[in-house]
Amino acid sequence: MNSLSWDNQHLKFAQIPILDLVKKYQTPLFVYDQDEILSRISELKNVCYAYENMTIYYASKAFLTLAMAQIIKDSEIGIDVASRGELFIALKGHIDPIKILYHGNNKSIEDITYAINQGVRKFVVDNIDELILIKDISDDLAVDLSILMRVISKVSGINTHKNITTGHHRSKFGIDMDLDFDRVFTFLPTAKHIHFKGFHVHVGSQLLSNESHLKAIDQLFVYIKKLKDMYDITIEEINMGGGFGIKYLETDQPMTIKAFLDSMMQKIKISAQTIQIPLPHVSIEPGRFIVGGTAIILYTVGSIKQGSPYPIAAINGGMTENLRVALYQANYQAMLVDRKNQMEQSYTIVGQACESTDLMIEQAKLPKLQKGDTIAFLNAGAYEHSLVNNFNKTLKPAVVMIHQGIDRVIQRRETYEDLISRDDV
Ligand SMILES: Cc1ncc(COP(=O)(O)O)c(C=O)c1O
């Protein structure tokens, strides 16, 4: 991780000794490096804006708080929201509604109406019922909307966990264009306020190479050609979703974002030339790429006991701050923050929830642990905070953001009173 550095025996994050952060804010604690987030965004912009036809939408499901929404606003990129809650926070962060792309596979009449009333004008449509609903609402409100139709990608052989793959026949996301193509495109002319812009596809997450994206382009262009030949419609935009992988473990070798996007853009260009349509606009929705490598979670070791094959170290959190391990066996590297260059031994790191799946790292290699040690889980910026939960009525942790050497709390720790603040008897 770029944000980590050693000062003698003390690990620093974004130039601040981690033990100082622990003293000040306690654990468990999320710590984000704003400068690293900004540098990821500017790396993306440099690659994307070298093309004149690209738009970046940050996939807010990866990490969203008011502070993050403001970073996105100041960076002037777009944002994708997949629920009214994400939309609400984006708007509270003063993001221009015109830069918001509204996703979701089950938007309600209230969701869509709220979004339109707030000024959102672009939707990714997941299914035909939603298409009909959006048409009815846009007719009632007499508001013009742009839409992309999300298609179920038929790309197989994606090298990622099955629970974060969306590119398969049984995916719940999108329309099966091999079955419903004509229903969609015979209906669209009846929707006078809906402007169909093109297709959306998201093949999966944490992809280390662009093989699946390239295959998805082939699939999309079959539909794009059919649309041109049968309905005389030329698409204006393709949205390729997210999925750009990052390095969680030493063994992970992600493609650079430039190499990933360059060959993707090249393929789109050639495919458009082949079927003789103008080069479409291309949008992407990176989440993990922007925030994944920009945060750590800090935990305190509470107990160490004999175990087989390794001693078991329990931390003061676990699946409550980081559900990714239980959800899809995500792998993490952990580091001890105040002892370096010591003989390492293997530990199993477990959480404190009453769930056997709360096993965070099967085999972590760490210097000899003591009760009270602080451990950092690395690359914990994408989807960990978004999945934080109150299982066992555990308090949700605080989130600290560091910008230019200054730390601030961007989300306070929950209190026990918060746990009953919505209750009644
Ligand atoms: C539709 C869509 N777009 C974008 C993303 C972001 O993916 P990633 O964080 O892998 O870039 C996701 C993640 O699940 C998604 O479902």
The ligand as an SDF file (V2000), in Angstrom:
LIG
                    3D

 16 16  0  0  0  0  0  0  0  0999 V2000
  -23.1610   -2.1710  -11.6630 C   0  0  0  0  0  0  0  0  0  0  0  0
  -21.8560   -2.0260  -10.9650 C   0  0  0  0  0  0  0  0  0  0  0  0
  -21.0160   -1.0650  -11.3860 N   0  0  0  0  0  0  0  0  0  0  0  0
  -19.8190   -0.8850  -10.7700 C   0  0  0  0  0  0  0  0  0  0  0  0
  -19.4270   -1.6710   -9.7030 C   0  0  0  0  0  0  0  0  0  0  0  0
  -18.0990   -1.4170   -9.0860 C   0  0  0  0  0  0  0  0  0  0  0  0
  -17.2610   -2.5040   -9.2060 O   0  0  0  0  0  0  0  0  0  0  0  0
  -15.7500   -2.3920   -8.7440 P   0  0  0  0  0  0  0  0  0  0  0  0
  -15.7510   -1.9020   -7.3530 O   0  0  0  0  0  0  0  0  0  0  0  0
  -15.2490   -3.7750   -8.8670 O   0  0  0  0  0  0  0  0  0  0  0  0
  -15.0670   -1.4500   -9.6770 O   0  0  0  0  0  0  0  0  0  0  0  0
  -20.2730   -2.6890   -9.2530 C   0  0  0  0  0  0  0  0  0  0  0  0
  -19.8660   -3.5570   -8.1400 C   0  0  0  0  0  0  0  0  0  0  0  0
  -20.4710   -4.4550   -7.7130 O   0  0  0  0  0  0  0  0  0  0  0  0
  -21.5300   -2.8660   -9.8960 C   0  0  0  0  0  0  0  0  0  0  0  0
  -22.3840   -3.8060   -9.4960 O   0  0  0  0  0  0  0  0  0  0  0  0
  1  2  1  0
  2  3  1  0
  2 15  2  0
  3  4  2  0
  4  5  1  0
  5  6  1  0
  5 12  2  0
  6  7  1  0
  7  8  1  0
  8  9  2  0
  8 10  1  0
  8 11  1  0
 12 13  1  0
 12 15  1  0
 13 14  2  0
 15 16  1  0
M  END
$$$$
